[in-house]
């Protein structure tokens, strides 16, 4: 996994967490769900990169 990919995935995860927290604070269930979805996408990308790394070794 390249450093750029790690940074992008971490950024997407943090943005998702912030969006989820903002949605909770404002009572906006839609924004909260979007934040959770962003976090899930980042997790899937991380898992995919980990699989690629495992096959490179």
N, C-alpha and C positions, 0 to 999 in steps of 0.2 A: 504494500500500500504506500503510495507516494505521500509525501508530506503535505502537498497541496490538497490531496483528497481527504486526508485526515482533518485538515483545517476547515475545509468546506463542510464536511459532515458534522464537525463539532459546532460550527457556526449555525448550521441549519437546526441542529438539536437545541442550541441555546435560544435561537429565535422562536422555535416552537414552544419552548418552556415559557418564554416571556409572553408570547401571544396567549398561551393557556392561562397564565397568571392574570394577565390583563382582562381576559374574558371573564374569569372568575370574579375579579374585583368589581367589574361593571355589571355583572349578571348577564353577560352576553354568551349564551350557550353556543351559538354559531362560531364565534371567535375561539372559544374554549376548545371546541371540537377541531377547528382548523389547527390549533396549536398542537393538539394530540396527534393529528394526522401528520404534521410536519416532523414531529419527533419520531413517529413510526417510519416515515420515509428515510430519515437519517439512520435509524437502526438497521433497516434493510440494506442500505448502501454499505454500512459498516460491516455487516455480515458478509455481503458479497465480496468486499475487499479482503476480508479475513480468509475467505475460501481461496481467492486468487493467491494470496500470500502463502497459504499452506501448500499449494501445488508448485510454487516456485522453489520451495525448499527441497 
